Amino acid sequence: FVSCYLYMLSHVIKLTSHWCCDNRALVQGNSQASVSVNCPYKPQHKESQKYFCIGTRPSTCLQQATVTSKHNTGRFSLHDNNADGVFTVTITGLTQKDSGMYLCGIRVDRGLDVYSVVHLEVKGEKFFLEHFSRKICSTLSLTSVQEFLFLWMYFRRNTFLLFYQASQLRTNSYLQ
């Protein structure tokens, strides 16, 4: 089903790079939804502290971190998967204000911390059809776009008729 497929695709993380501040990962999410950001790292940083901060200033990132591997807070949580060499930051209840640049940081004992840049795009509220199609996708097993459109048109037509009939009843009761 196309609408279900597009909805799931909108939550797929589009990574354009892995390392260093010159490269960026693009992550897209929808307002009111959740998004997960994958921050890969090299095996030698398996035991290092991981953190995630707003902005692109490495000099203040750790001090102003939104979430760290030692402390999860509020809408941001961090899970470190040592086996795969990636830590994942999940942000819940996305808003338009969450859009912007972030840094995935890895604390290094000797030398400079390692960073990768993430560009988060939060899209606005979805229109009615997408909300409706998602609800149908989760409750029914639709096999075609035509089947979905038929249900949607049926819903629209019957809702309109219901309102029309109610208004006619009100009008008739005033006339009597």
ROSE-4610 file (N, C-alpha, C; in Angstrom, 1 decimal, always signed):
// ROSE-4610
residu = [F/F/F/V/V/V/S/S/S/C/C/C/Y/Y/Y/L/L/L/Y/Y/Y/M/M/M/L/L/L/S/S/S/H/H/H/V/V/V/I/I/I/K/K/K/L/L/L/T/T/T/S/S/S/H/H/H/W/W/W/C/C/C/C/C/C/D/D/D/N/N/N/R/R/R/A/A/A/L/L/L/V/V/V/Q/Q/Q/G/G/G/N/N/N/S/S/S/Q/Q/Q/A/A/A/S/S/S/V/V/V/S/S/S/V/V/V/N/N/N/C/C/C/P/P/P/Y/Y/Y/K/K/K/P/P/P/Q/Q/Q/H/H/H/K/K/K/E/E/E/S/S/S/Q/Q/Q/K/K/K/Y/Y/Y/F/F/F/C/C/C/I/I/I/G/G/G/T/T/T/R/R/R/P/P/P/S/S/S/T/T/T/C/C/C/L/L/L/Q/Q/Q/Q/Q/Q/A/A/A/T/T/T/V/V/V/T/T/T/S/S/S/K/K/K/H/H/H/N/N/N/T/T/T/G/G/G/R/R/R/F/F/F/S/S/S/L/L/L/H/H/H/D/D/D/N/N/N/N/N/N/A/A/A/D/D/D/G/G/G/V/V/V/F/F/F/T/T/T/V/V/V/T/T/T/I/I/I/T/T/T/G/G/G/L/L/L/T/T/T/Q/Q/Q/K/K/K/D/D/D/S/S/S/G/G/G/M/M/M/Y/Y/Y/L/L/L/C/C/C/G/G/G/I/I/I/R/R/R/V/V/V/D/D/D/R/R/R/G/G/G/L/L/L/D/D/D/V/V/V/Y/Y/Y/S/S/S/V/V/V/V/V/V/H/H/H/L/L/L/E/E/E/V/V/V/K/K/K/G/G/G/E/E/E/K/K/K/F/F/F/F/F/F/L/L/L/E/E/E/H/H/H/F/F/F/S/S/S/R/R/R/K/K/K/I/I/I/C/C/C/S/S/S/T/T/T/L/L/L/S/S/S/L/L/L/T/T/T/S/S/S/V/V/V/Q/Q/Q/E/E/E/F/F/F/L/L/L/F/F/F/L/L/L/W/W/W/M/M/M/Y/Y/Y/F/F/F/R/R/R/R/R/R/N/N/N/T/T/T/F/F/F/L/L/L/L/L/L/F/F/F/Y/Y/Y/Q/Q/Q/A/A/A/S/S/S/Q/Q/Q/L/L/L/R/R/R/T/T/T/N/N/N/S/S/S/Y/Y/Y/L/L/L/Q/Q/Q]
num = [1/1/1/2/2/2/3/3/3/4/4/4/5/5/5/6/6/6/7/7/7/8/8/8/9/9/9/10/10/10/11/11/11/12/12/12/13/13/13/14/14/14/15/15/15/16/16/16/17/17/17/18/18/18/19/19/19/20/20/20/21/21/21/22/22/22/23/23/23/24/24/24/25/25/25/26/26/26/27/27/27/28/28/28/29/29/29/30/30/30/31/31/31/32/32/32/33/33/33/34/34/34/35/35/35/36/36/36/37/37/37/38/38/38/39/39/39/40/40/40/41/41/41/42/42/42/43/43/43/44/44/44/45/45/45/46/46/46/47/47/47/48/48/48/49/49/49/50/50/50/51/51/51/52/52/52/53/53/53/54/54/54/55/55/55/56/56/56/57/57/57/58/58/58/59/59/59/60/60/60/61/61/61/62/62/62/63/63/63/64/64/64/65/65/65/66/66/66/67/67/67/68/68/68/69/69/69/70/70/70/71/71/71/72/72/72/73/73/73/74/74/74/75/75/75/76/76/76/77/77/77/78/78/78/79/79/79/80/80/80/81/81/81/82/82/82/83/83/83/84/84/84/85/85/85/86/86/86/87/87/87/88/88/88/89/89/89/90/90/90/91/91/91/92/92/92/93/93/93/94/94/94/95/95/95/96/96/96/97/97/97/98/98/98/99/99/99/100/100/100/101/101/101/102/102/102/103/103/103/104/104/104/105/105/105/106/106/106/107/107/107/108/108/108/109/109/109/110/110/110/111/111/111/112/112/112/113/113/113/114/114/114/115/115/115/116/116/116/117/117/117/118/118/118/119/119/119/120/120/120/121/121/121/122/122/122/123/123/123/124/124/124/125/125/125/126/126/126/127/127/127/128/128/128/129/129/129/130/130/130/131/131/131/132/132/132/133/133/133/134/134/134/135/135/135/136/136/136/137/137/137/138/138/138/139/139/139/140/140/140/141/141/141/142/142/142/143/143/143/144/144/144/145/145/145/146/146/146/147/147/147/148/148/148/149/149/149/150/150/150/151/151/151/152/152/152/153/153/153/154/154/154/155/155/155/156/156/156/157/157/157/158/158/158/159/159/159/160/160/160/161/161/161/162/162/162/163/163/163/164/164/164/165/165/165/166/166/166/167/167/167/168/168/168/169/169/169/170/170/170/171/171/171/172/172/172/173/173/173/174/174/174/175/175/175/176/176/176]
x = [+0.9/+0.0/+0.9/+0.7/+1.6/+1.6/+0.5/+0.5/+1.2/+1.0/+1.7/+3.2/+3.6/+5.0/+5.7/+5.0/+5.5/+5.7/+4.7/+4.8/+6.0/+6.2/+7.4/+8.7/+8.7/+9.9/+10.2/+9.2/+9.5/+10.3/+10.3/+11.0/+12.4/+12.8/+14.0/+15.1/+16.2/+17.3/+18.1/+18.3/+19.1/+20.5/+21.4/+22.8/+23.6/+24.2/+25.1/+26.6/+26.9/+28.3/+28.4/+29.6/+29.8/+30.7/+31.8/+32.8/+33.1/+33.5/+34.0/+33.0/+33.4/+32.4/+32.2/+33.0/+32.8/+31.7/+31.4/+30.3/+29.1/+27.9/+26.7/+25.8/+25.0/+23.9/+22.6/+21.7/+20.4/+19.4/+18.7/+17.6/+16.3/+15.2/+14.0/+12.9/+12.1/+11.0/+9.8/+8.7/+7.4/+7.1/+6.5/+6.1/+5.2/+5.4/+4.6/+5.1/+6.0/+6.5/+7.8/+8.4/+9.7/+10.7/+12.0/+13.0/+14.2/+14.9/+16.1/+17.3/+18.4/+19.6/+20.7/+21.2/+22.3/+23.7/+24.5/+25.8/+26.9/+27.5/+28.5/+29.8/+30.6/+31.9/+32.8/+34.1/+35.1/+35.3/+35.8/+35.9/+36.7/+37.7/+38.6/+37.8/+36.6/+35.8/+34.7/+34.7/+33.6/+33.3/+34.4/+34.2/+34.1/+34.3/+34.3/+32.9/+32.8/+31.5/+31.0/+29.7/+29.0/+28.1/+27.9/+27.0/+26.4/+25.4/+24.6/+24.2/+24.6/+24.3/+23.7/+23.0/+22.4/+23.5/+23.6/+24.5/+25.7/+26.7/+27.9/+29.2/+29.2/+30.4/+31.0/+32.0/+32.6/+33.2/+33.6/+34.2/+33.3/+32.0/+31.0/+30.0/+30.2/+29.2/+29.0/+30.1/+30.0/+29.3/+29.7/+29.1/+27.6/+27.2/+25.8/+25.0/+25.5/+24.9/+23.5/+22.7/+21.3/+21.1/+22.0/+21.9/+23.3/+23.7/+25.0/+24.8/+25.8/+25.7/+25.6/+25.9/+25.8/+24.5/+23.8/+22.6/+21.6/+20.5/+19.3/+18.4/+17.8/+16.9/+15.7/+14.6/+13.4/+13.1/+13.0/+12.6/+13.7/+14.9/+16.1/+16.6/+16.9/+17.5/+18.6/+19.6/+20.8/+21.0/+21.1/+21.4/+22.7/+23.6/+24.9/+24.9/+25.1/+25.2/+26.7/+27.5/+28.9/+29.2/+28.4/+28.6/+28.6/+27.7/+27.7/+28.4/+29.0/+29.7/+28.9/+27.7/+26.8/+26.0/+25.9/+25.0/+23.8/+22.6/+21.4/+20.7/+20.4/+19.7/+18.3/+17.3/+15.9/+15.3/+14.6/+14.0/+12.5/+11.7/+10.3/+9.6/+8.3/+7.5/+8.2/+8.6/+9.3/+8.5/+9.1/+8.5/+9.4/+8.8/+9.5/+10.8/+10.8/+11.9/+13.1/+12.9/+13.9/+14.8/+14.3/+15.0/+16.3/+17.4/+18.6/+19.8/+21.0/+22.2/+22.5/+23.0/+23.4/+24.8/+25.4/+26.7/+26.6/+27.0/+27.2/+28.7/+28.9/+30.3/+30.7/+32.0/+32.6/+33.8/+33.8/+34.9/+36.1/+37.2/+38.5/+39.4/+40.1/+41.0/+42.2/+42.8/+44.0/+43.7/+43.7/+43.4/+42.1/+41.7/+40.4/+39.2/+38.1/+36.9/+36.5/+35.8/+35.4/+34.0/+33.7/+32.3/+31.8/+30.5/+29.9/+28.6/+28.3/+27.2/+26.0/+24.9/+23.5/+22.7/+22.0/+21.0/+19.6/+18.9/+17.5/+16.5/+15.7/+14.5/+13.2/+12.5/+11.2/+10.1/+9.3/+8.2/+7.0/+6.1/+4.9/+3.9/+2.8/+1.7/+1.3/+1.0/+0.5/-0.9/-1.3/-2.7/-3.6/-4.9/-5.9/-5.7/-5.5/-5.5/-4.4/-3.2/-2.1/-2.5/-3.1/-3.5/-4.5/-5.5/-6.5/-5.9/-5.0/-4.4/-3.6/-2.9/-2.1/-3.0/-4.1/-5.0/-5.6/-5.9/-6.4/-5.4/-4.1/-3.0/-2.8/-3.0/-2.7/-3.8/-5.1/-6.2/-6.7/-6.5/-7.1/-5.9/-6.2/-5.2/-5.6/-5.3/-5.7/-4.7/-5.2/-4.4/-4.1/-4.8/-4.6/-4.9/-4.4/-4.7/-6.1/-6.7/-8.1/-9.0/-8.6/-9.4/-9.4/-8.2/-8.1/-8.9/-8.8/-9.5/-11.0/-11.5/-12.9/-13.4/-12.6/-13.0/-13.0/-12.0/-11.9/-13.0/-13.3/-14.5/-15.8/-15.9/-17.1/-17.3/-16.1/-16.1/-16.5/-15.9/-16.2/-17.7/-18.2/-19.5/-20.5/-20.3/-21.3/-21.2/-20.0/-19.9/-20.6/-20.4/-21.2/-22.7/-23.1/-24.6/-25.1/-24.3/-24.8/-25.0/-24.0/-24.1/-25.3/-25.4/-26.5/-27.9/-28.0/-29.3/-29.6/-28.5/-28.7/-29.1/-28.6/-28.9/-30.4/-30.8/-32.2/-33.2/-32.8/-33.7/-33.8/-32.7/-32.8/-33.7/-33.5/-34.2/-35.7/-36.1/-37.5/-38.1/-37.3/-37.9/-38.2/-37.4/-37.6/-38.9/-39.2/-40.3/-41.6/-41.6/-42.9/-43.4]
y = [-1.2/+0.0/+1.2/+2.1/+3.3/+4.2/+4.6/+5.5/+5.0/+3.7/+3.1/+3.1/+2.7/+2.7/+4.1/+5.1/+6.5/+6.9/+6.5/+6.9/+6.3/+5.0/+4.3/+4.9/+5.2/+5.8/+7.1/+7.9/+9.2/+9.1/+7.9/+7.8/+7.1/+6.8/+6.2/+7.3/+7.0/+8.0/+7.9/+9.1/+9.2/+9.7/+8.7/+9.1/+9.4/+10.6/+10.9/+10.8/+10.6/+10.4/+9.8/+9.5/+9.0/+9.8/+10.3/+10.9/+12.3/+13.0/+14.4/+15.4/+16.6/+17.7/+18.2/+17.9/+18.3/+17.5/+16.4/+15.5/+15.6/+15.4/+15.5/+14.3/+14.0/+13.0/+13.8/+13.5/+14.2/+13.2/+13.7/+12.9/+13.7/+13.1/+13.7/+13.1/+13.9/+13.4/+14.3/+13.8/+14.6/+15.2/+16.4/+17.0/+16.0/+16.0/+15.2/+13.7/+13.3/+11.9/+11.8/+10.6/+10.4/+10.1/+10.3/+10.1/+9.5/+8.6/+8.0/+8.4/+8.9/+9.3/+8.3/+7.7/+6.8/+7.5/+7.3/+7.9/+6.8/+6.5/+5.4/+5.8/+4.9/+5.2/+4.0/+4.3/+3.3/+2.4/+1.1/+0.2/+0.7/+1.5/+2.0/+2.9/+3.4/+4.3/+3.6/+2.2/+1.4/+1.8/+2.1/+2.3/+3.8/+4.7/+6.1/+6.7/+7.8/+8.5/+9.0/+8.9/+9.4/+10.5/+11.5/+12.6/+13.2/+14.0/+14.6/+16.0/+17.0/+18.3/+19.1/+20.2/+21.1/+22.1/+22.3/+23.3/+22.6/+23.4/+22.8/+23.3/+23.6/+24.1/+23.1/+22.4/+21.3/+21.8/+23.0/+23.5/+23.5/+23.6/+23.7/+22.5/+21.6/+20.5/+19.6/+19.1/+18.2/+18.9/+20.2/+20.9/+21.2/+21.4/+21.7/+20.5/+19.3/+18.1/+18.0/+17.7/+17.4/+16.1/+15.1/+13.8/+13.2/+12.4/+11.7/+10.2/+9.4/+8.0/+7.8/+8.8/+8.7/+9.3/+10.1/+10.8/+11.0/+10.3/+10.6/+11.5/+12.4/+13.4/+13.8/+13.9/+14.4/+13.6/+14.4/+13.8/+13.1/+13.3/+12.7/+11.5/+10.4/+9.3/+8.7/+8.2/+7.6/+6.2/+5.3/+3.9/+3.6/+3.0/+2.6/+1.1/+0.8/-0.5/-0.8/-1.3/-1.5/-2.6/-3.6/-4.6/-4.1/-3.2/-2.6/-1.3/-0.8/+0.4/+1.6/+1.7/+2.9/+3.2/+4.5/+4.9/+5.6/+5.4/+5.9/+6.9/+8.1/+9.1/+9.1/+8.9/+9.0/+10.3/+11.0/+12.2/+12.0/+12.2/+12.0/+13.4/+13.4/+14.6/+15.7/+15.4/+16.4/+17.6/+18.8/+20.0/+20.7/+21.7/+22.5/+23.1/+23.4/+24.0/+23.1/+21.8/+20.8/+20.7/+21.3/+21.4/+22.1/+21.6/+22.3/+21.3/+21.9/+21.1/+20.6/+19.3/+18.7/+18.0/+17.7/+17.0/+15.7/+14.6/+13.4/+13.5/+13.3/+13.5/+12.2/+12.0/+10.8/+11.4/+11.2/+11.7/+10.9/+11.5/+10.9/+11.3/+10.4/+10.7/+11.5/+11.1/+11.8/+12.3/+13.6/+14.2/+14.8/+15.2/+15.9/+14.9/+15.3/+14.5/+14.3/+13.2/+12.9/+13.3/+14.0/+14.5/+14.1/+14.0/+13.9/+14.8/+15.5/+16.5/+15.8/+16.2/+15.7/+16.9/+16.9/+17.9/+17.3/+17.8/+17.3/+18.2/+17.7/+18.4/+17.8/+18.7/+18.3/+18.9/+18.1/+18.6/+18.8/+19.8/+20.2/+19.1/+19.5/+18.5/+17.9/+16.6/+15.9/+16.3/+16.3/+16.6/+15.4/+15.6/+14.7/+13.3/+13.3/+12.0/+11.1/+11.7/+10.9/+10.3/+11.1/+10.6/+9.5/+9.7/+8.7/+7.4/+7.6/+6.4/+5.6/+6.3/+5.6/+4.8/+5.4/+4.6/+3.4/+3.6/+2.4/+1.4/+1.8/+0.8/+0.0/+0.6/-0.1/-1.0/-0.7/-1.5/-2.5/-2.2/-3.0/-3.5/-4.6/-5.1/-4.8/-3.6/-3.1/-3.6/-4.0/-4.6/-3.7/-2.6/-1.7/-0.3/+0.6/+2.0/+2.3/+1.6/+1.7/+1.4/+0.4/+0.0/+1.1/+1.7/+2.8/+4.0/+4.3/+5.5/+5.3/+4.1/+3.8/+4.0/+3.5/+3.7/+5.2/+5.9/+7.3/+8.1/+7.8/+8.5/+8.2/+6.9/+6.5/+7.2/+7.4/+8.1/+9.5/+10.2/+11.6/+11.8/+10.9/+11.0/+10.9/+9.8/+9.6/+10.6/+11.1/+12.2/+13.5/+13.8/+14.9/+14.7/+13.5/+13.2/+13.3/+12.9/+12.9/+14.4/+15.2/+16.7/+17.3/+16.9/+17.5/+17.1/+15.8/+15.4/+16.0/+16.2/+16.9/+18.3/+19.0/+20.4/+20.5/+19.5/+19.5/+19.3/+18.4/+18.2/+19.5/+20.2/+21.4/+22.4/+22.5/+23.5/+23.1/+21.9/+21.5/+21.7/+21.5/+21.7/+23.2/+24.1/+25.5/+25.9/+25.2/+25.6/+25.2/+24.2/+23.7/+24.5]
z = [+0.0/+0.0/+0.0/-1.0/-1.2/+0.0/+0.5/+1.6/+2.8/+3.2/+4.3/+4.0/+2.8/+2.4/+2.5/+2.1/+2.1/+3.6/+4.4/+5.8/+6.5/+6.2/+6.8/+6.2/+5.0/+4.3/+4.9/+5.4/+6.0/+7.3/+7.9/+9.1/+8.9/+7.7/+7.4/+7.5/+8.2/+8.3/+7.0/+6.5/+5.2/+5.6/+5.7/+6.0/+4.8/+4.8/+3.7/+4.0/+5.3/+5.7/+7.1/+7.4/+8.8/+9.7/+9.1/+10.0/+9.7/+10.8/+10.7/+10.5/+10.8/+10.7/+9.3/+8.4/+7.0/+6.4/+6.9/+6.3/+7.2/+6.6/+7.4/+7.1/+8.2/+8.0/+8.0/+7.1/+7.1/+7.7/+8.7/+9.4/+9.2/+8.8/+8.7/+9.5/+10.1/+10.9/+10.8/+11.4/+11.3/+12.7/+12.7/+13.9/+14.7/+16.1/+17.0/+17.0/+16.1/+16.0/+16.7/+16.6/+17.2/+16.0/+16.3/+15.3/+16.0/+15.3/+15.9/+15.0/+15.6/+14.9/+15.2/+14.2/+14.4/+14.3/+15.2/+15.3/+15.3/+14.2/+14.1/+14.7/+15.2/+15.7/+15.5/+15.6/+15.3/+16.6/+16.4/+17.5/+18.7/+18.4/+19.5/+20.5/+20.1/+21.0/+21.6/+21.7/+22.2/+23.7/+24.5/+25.9/+26.2/+25.2/+25.4/+25.7/+26.4/+26.6/+25.3/+25.1/+23.9/+24.3/+23.4/+23.7/+22.5/+22.6/+21.5/+21.9/+21.1/+21.4/+20.3/+20.6/+19.6/+19.1/+17.8/+17.3/+16.7/+16.3/+15.7/+16.3/+17.6/+18.2/+19.1/+18.6/+19.4/+20.7/+20.8/+22.0/+23.2/+23.0/+24.1/+24.1/+23.1/+22.9/+24.2/+24.8/+25.9/+27.1/+27.4/+28.5/+28.3/+27.0/+26.7/+26.1/+26.3/+25.7/+26.1/+25.1/+25.4/+26.1/+25.7/+26.3/+26.2/+27.2/+27.2/+27.5/+27.3/+27.6/+29.1/+29.9/+31.3/+31.9/+31.0/+31.5/+30.4/+30.5/+29.5/+30.2/+29.4/+30.0/+29.0/+29.6/+28.9/+27.6/+26.5/+25.2/+24.5/+25.0/+24.3/+25.1/+24.4/+25.1/+24.2/+24.8/+24.1/+24.4/+23.4/+23.6/+22.8/+23.5/+22.9/+22.5/+21.3/+20.8/+20.5/+21.5/+21.3/+20.3/+20.1/+19.2/+17.7/+17.4/+16.1/+15.9/+17.0/+16.9/+16.5/+17.1/+16.8/+18.1/+18.3/+19.4/+18.7/+19.3/+18.7/+19.7/+19.2/+20.0/+19.5/+20.4/+20.0/+20.6/+19.8/+20.2/+20.0/+21.1/+21.0/+21.0/+20.6/+20.5/+19.7/+18.5/+17.7/+17.5/+17.5/+17.1/+16.0/+15.4/+14.4/+15.0/+16.2/+16.9/+17.0/+16.9/+17.0/+15.7/+14.6/+13.3/+13.5/+12.9/+13.0/+12.9/+13.3/+13.3/+14.7/+14.7/+16.0/+15.8/+16.9/+16.8/+17.6/+17.0/+17.7/+18.2/+19.5/+20.0/+20.7/+20.6/+21.3/+22.1/+23.4/+24.3/+24.1/+23.8/+23.7/+24.8/+25.5/+26.6/+26.1/+25.1/+24.6/+23.2/+23.1/+21.7/+21.7/+20.5/+20.3/+20.2/+20.8/+20.7/+19.2/+18.9/+17.5/+17.3/+16.2/+16.0/+14.6/+14.5/+13.2/+13.3/+12.2/+12.1/+11.6/+12.3/+11.9/+11.6/+10.5/+10.2/+10.3/+11.3/+11.5/+10.9/+10.1/+9.4/+10.0/+10.7/+11.2/+10.3/+9.7/+8.8/+9.7/+9.2/+9.9/+10.0/+10.6/+10.7/+9.4/+9.5/+8.3/+8.0/+6.7/+6.4/+6.6/+6.6/+7.0/+6.4/+5.1/+4.3/+4.8/+5.2/+5.7/+7.0/+7.9/+9.2/+9.1/+8.2/+8.0/+7.4/+6.4/+5.8/+6.8/+7.7/+8.7/+9.6/+10.1/+10.9/+10.2/+9.0/+8.2/+8.1/+7.8/+7.6/+8.8/+10.0/+11.2/+11.6/+11.2/+11.6/+10.6/+9.3/+8.2/+7.4/+6.7/+5.7/+4.3/+3.8/+2.5/+1.5/+0.3/-0.7/-1.8/-2.0/-3.1/-2.8/-3.6/-3.5/-3.8/-4.7/-5.1/-3.9/-3.1/-2.0/-0.9/-0.7/+0.2/-0.2/-1.5/-2.0/-1.9/-2.2/-2.1/-0.6/+0.3/+1.7/+2.1/+1.6/+2.0/+1.4/+0.1/-0.6/+0.1/+0.5/+1.3/+2.6/+3.3/+4.6/+4.3/+3.3/+3.1/+2.7/+1.8/+1.3/+2.5/+3.3/+4.4/+5.5/+5.7/+6.7/+6.2/+4.9/+4.3/+4.4/+4.0/+4.1/+5.5/+6.5/+7.9/+8.3/+8.0/+8.3/+7.6/+6.3/+5.5/+6.1/+6.4/+7.0/+8.3/+9.2/+10.5/+10.3/+9.3/+9.0/+8.5/+7.7/+7.2/+8.3/+9.3/+10.4/+11.2/+11.4/+12.2/+11.4/+10.1/+9.3/+9.4/+9.2/+9.3/+10.7/+11.7/+13.1/+13.3/+12.7/+12.9/+12.1/+11.0/+10.1/+10.7/+11.6/+12.1/+13.3]
